[in-house]
């Protein structure tokens, strides 16, 4: 389901309350995903498998591929920052389950 964009009037208390409620609900999405082993496995694969978080971005003689790889790595790094800040215990559990136990 695609959520439609809404226009909020920041001077309208009802609009502000609705926007805050929506933001608080969205902030819980990562907790929902990380609460299950399958979610942690999926996020781990996204960060280190698909985004090559700790990989080398450089592709010799191909700056476009290097830029593409660096963009993917940037997404993985940004997601890791969110996980470490919002779900530190679940982040460590994800590493234990997927990285250290391979």
N, C-alpha and C positions, 0 to 999 in steps of 0.2 A: 504494500500500500504506500503510495506516495503522498506525503503530507503537502497540502497546499500552503503556499506562502501567505502569511497574513500581515497586514499592516497594523502596527500598534501605534496608538496615540499615547506618547509618553506623559501627556498631561491628564490622561484618563486613568484613574485609580483601578478601574476594572481591567483595563487593558494591561496595565503594569502587573497586576496580580496574576493574570492569566499567563503572561510572559514568564514571570518568575516561577510559577508552578510548572510550566512546560520545561524550563531550563533545569529545574530540580529533578524532574522525572528523567530527562535525558542524561543527566549526570549519573544516574543509577544504571544506565545501560551497560557500562563497562563492568560494574559489580555483578550484574546478572550473567554476563558472558563468562567472567572469571570464576564464578561460583561453582562451575561444573568442570570435571576433568576434560571433557570434549571441547569445551570452550577454551580452556587454557591451552590445550593441544593445538587448536585452530589458530589462536593468537600467536603462539610460539612459532608455528609454521609460517604464518604471515610475516612476522618480524624477521626471523632468521633464514627462512627458506625463500620466500617470495621477494622480500625487500633486501635481502643480503646485508643485513644490518652491520655485521662485522666483516663483511667481504671487501674486496678491492673493487672500486668503481671504474678504475682506469682501463680502457681498451686501447691498446697501441694503435695509432694511426686512424682512430675513429672517434672523433670528439663528440659526435651525435650519440653514439652508444654510451660513451662515458657520461654524458649529461643525463641520458635516460637512466642509467644505473644509479647515478648520484641522486636523482629525484626519488627513485624507489627507496634508496637507503635513507633518505631524509624522512620519508613517511614512516619507515620502521623506527627511526630514532625518535620521532615525535610521539608515536604510539607508546614506545618504551617509557618515555618521560611521564606520560599520563598514568601508565600502570604503576610506576614506582611511586608516584605521588598519591594516587587515589586508592590503590589496592596493594600496599607493600607486602603484606603477608601472602596474598594470593600470587603476587609476582614471584616471590621466592618459591612458593609451592610449584608454580609453573616451571621454574628453572630446575627444581629438584626432579620433577616428573619427566621433563623432556630433555634437558641439557646434561645434567649430571648423571642421570640413569640411562641416557641415550636410548 
